[in-house]
Amino acid sequence: MSAKAWDGKPNAREEKKTQAKEQRICCKEGWEELKIKYLGGLHVLLTFKKYSDANEFVENKLKWSNMFSDLVVWKGQDYRQERIVWLKINGVSAHLWESHIFDNIASSMGKVIAPSHASFENGALITDMVGIIVGSDWNIQEEIILKWREKSYNIRCKEDDDDWCPGWCSKTKHGCGNIKWVGQDSLG
């Protein structure tokens, strides 16, 4: 039976590092037996061959704090199921085309982790996308009313059809699939 450490505190820092870099750092620090599994949202499961290795890794915060916001040894405790989705937002009038407007719309449906880059300087003022974390398995497809001054605008919010998964995890037609492992000889 393998020992496991679980990243239980959502924070956008986790995706900043790729699995290859994490694995490279872990191998240099003597953690060659480490496997990383994506659990959804901003959660990953680190699997070690020995329970003592998992405890030692979790206790040595200096070695992992640049890759993870928090680690706990997983003993079967429950965690919140989450998904990362790209939300397409249409119907925002050109005079309201600002990133904070899109972020406010998206925040009504989930936690914003990849803010809008909307600017009136954009070439097309039709659709913008915002990355959010949601706790539901239901696809988002909603129409909301945006009120500004004395006017109301119908805004359409639709989840992008592609399931999001980290760059280090291959995608299949059913979502995230196998992890793309980097050969240890190329980790040097």
N, C-alpha and C positions, 0 to 999 in steps of 0.2 A: 504494500500500500504506500502511495506517495504522500509526502508532506506537502502542505500548500500554504502559500501566503496570499492574502487577498487585498487588493487595493480598494478599500471601502469608502473613500472620501472623494466624491466627484470634484474634479478641478481640470480646467482646460489644458494644464501643463502636460498631462499624460501623452497627448497625441503629438506634442512638439518633438518628441524623440521617436525615431523609427525603431522598430524591433531589432533591426540589424545593429544599430548603434548600442541599444540596450544590451543585446546579447554580447557584443564586442566588449563592452565595459565589464559585464558580468564574467566573461571568460578571463579577462585580464586580472580580475580580482579573485579568481579561483572558483568561480561558480559555473563550471562547464556543464553540470548536470541540470541546469535550470531550463525549464520550458515555460513559454508564455502563451496563455490562452485568452482570447477576447471573450468577455461575458456580456457585452452590450453597454451602451452609454459610454461612460469614461471608466469602466471597470475592467481590470484584467486579473487573471489568476496566474500566479507564479507557482510552478510545481517543481519540487525538489525530490531527489531520491530518498533523502533522509530527513526525518523530522528535525533533527538537531541542526541541519543546514538551514532549514527554513527559519528556525528561531534565531540562529546566528545572523542570518541576512537581515531579518526584521530589526534586530537590536542594533545593527551597525548603520545608523541613519546617515552618517557621512558618505557612505558608499552608494546609497540609493536616493538621497533627497533631491538630487538634480534630475532624476527621472520620474519620481512619483511624489504625490502630495502626502500620502499616508499609506502605511502598510500595517496589516494585522494578520496574525496567524489564523487561518480559517479552520474552525472546528465544526463545520456544518451549519453555522448560523446563517439565517436568511439574509438576503440583501434585496434591495429594490431593483426590479427589472426595468431597464431603461433602453431607449433607442436614440440614436442621433439621426436626425432627418434634415434635409434641405427643404425649406419652405419657400415656394414660389409665391410672390405677392404681386397681384395685378390690380389696376384700377386707381392707383394713386395719381392724382392730378399733378401736372408738371410744376405748378407753383408750390407744391408740398414735397417735391422730390428731394428729400434729405434723409441721410442715414438714420437719424434718431427717430424719424417717423416710422420707418420700416422696422427698426428694432422694437419700438413700442408696440406695433401691431403683432410682431412675432412673439413678444414676451407674454402676450395674452394666451398663447398656446403652448408655451414651454419656456425653458431656461435658455436664453441666448448664449451661445458659446462661440459662434462665428458671426460677428456683427455685419450689418449691411455696409456696402461700399458705395451706396447711392450718392450721386452728386449731380447737380444740374449740368455739370461738364460732361457727363456720360453721353455717348453717342445716341443711345436709344433710351427713351424714358417710358418703357412699356412694362417690363418685369424686373424685379430684383429678387435676390435670394438671400435668406438668412439661415444659418445653421442653429438648430435648437435641440435640446434634450427633452424627450417626452417619456412619460411613464406608461403610456398606453400602446397597445398593439394595433389600435384602430388607425387607419390612414386618415390624415387630415385633409378635408375638403370642405371648407366653410366660406360663407360670405358674411362679412361684418360691415357695419356702418361706421364710417369715419366722419365725425362731425368737426367742422372747422368754421369758426365764425357762425354765420347763419346758414351754412350749406352742409348737406350730407352727401357722402360719396360711398358707393357700393364697392367694397374691396373684396377681391377673391383671393383666398389663401388655399393653396393646394400643395400637398406633400409631393416632392419629386418621386418618381416611380422607382428609382434605383435605391436599394437598401444600402445604407452607408456602412462600411466597415473599414478598419484601419488599413493603411497602405501596405502593412506587412502581412495582411491576411488576404488570401485570394478570394475572389467573389465567384459564386456559383449562381445558377438560376434560382436557387432557394435561399440566397443571402450569403453570409460569410461562410467560407468553407475552410480548406486546409491552410495552415500557416506556411508561408513561404520561408523556409529556413535557409539561412546563409551558411555555406560550408565553413567549418571552423578554420580551415587554412586561409580563407579570405577575410577572416576577422582581424588579423594582425594589425 
